[in-house]
Amino acid sequence: MTATGTDDAGRETGECEYLPGEDGGYWNYILKADYNKEGTGALDLTKYYGLLPHGKSAYVYDAEAGTVVFTSGIVSITAKLLREGDYSYGSSTLSVPGIAFDFALPGQTTQGAYPWTDYDRFAVGPRNYVMLFNKQAEAGE
């Protein structure tokens, strides 16, 4: 992420470049058919996990709200910015070593009487998707 200025509201603006892994590819967001407990074949989970635009996008960071809005073309997505520290998600704690983006998802809102499984939480109704990032050293650092 590279800051390039501020908007009229005083929020930081800039450019984000989300690059593929060392193998040249991004996660394909496909749950293999063997893991699909519904038996309907492989599942494309892009709607839950393919949220951060691949390649270059513009961003606006709202420090007061603690959010970052990424925009690529006509698509915008908002994420909560998590800084180094520990964060609670239900009965679990996530340790963020650098920064992370927390995308709120339209998953289950209550467990109720239904015993949600790991499969349900991952493939049927996830509530959050957190991407962890560590700063990469620039050439010559």
NORDAFEN-V810251 format. One record per residue. N is the residue number from 1. D_FIRST is the distance of its C-alpha to the first C-alpha in Angstrom with 1 decimal. Layout:
n->(N/N)
d_first->(D_FIRST/D_FIRST)
This chain:
n->(1/2/3/4/5/6/7/8/9/10/11/12/13/14/15/16/17/18/19/20/21/22/23/24/25/26/27/28/29/30/31/32/33/34/35/36/37/38/39/40/41/42/43/44/45/46/47/48/49/50/51/52/53/54/55/56/57/58/59/60/61/62/63/64/65/66/67/68/69/70/71/72/73/74/75/76/77/78/79/80/81/82/83/84/85/86/87/88/89/90/91/92/93/94/95/96/97/98/99/100/101/102/103/104/105/106/107/108/109/110/111/112/113/114/115/116/117/118/119/120/121/122/123/124/125/126/127/128/129/130/131/132/133/134/135/136/137/138/139/140/141)
d_first->(0.0/3.8/6.6/9.6/12.3/14.2/16.3/20.1/19.9/17.8/14.7/11.2/9.8/7.0/5.7/4.3/6.4/8.5/11.2/14.7/16.5/18.7/21.4/19.4/19.6/17.9/20.0/22.7/23.2/27.0/29.3/32.2/35.6/37.1/34.9/35.6/38.3/39.3/40.5/39.0/37.1/33.4/31.0/27.9/25.5/22.7/23.4/22.4/19.8/18.2/16.3/12.6/12.6/12.9/11.4/9.5/9.5/9.2/8.5/10.8/10.8/14.5/15.2/18.8/18.6/15.8/14.2/11.2/12.4/10.8/13.0/14.1/17.5/19.7/18.1/16.2/15.6/15.2/14.2/15.2/12.7/14.6/14.4/16.5/20.0/22.5/22.6/25.8/26.2/29.9/31.7/28.7/26.2/22.7/21.3/17.6/17.0/13.3/11.5/12.4/12.5/16.2/17.4/20.9/23.3/26.8/28.6/31.8/32.3/35.2/36.8/40.3/43.1/41.0/40.1/36.5/35.9/32.7/33.0/33.1/30.1/28.0/29.5/31.4/29.8/26.7/25.6/22.1/19.5/17.1/14.3/13.8/10.9/11.5/9.6/10.9/12.9/12.4/15.7/18.3/16.9)
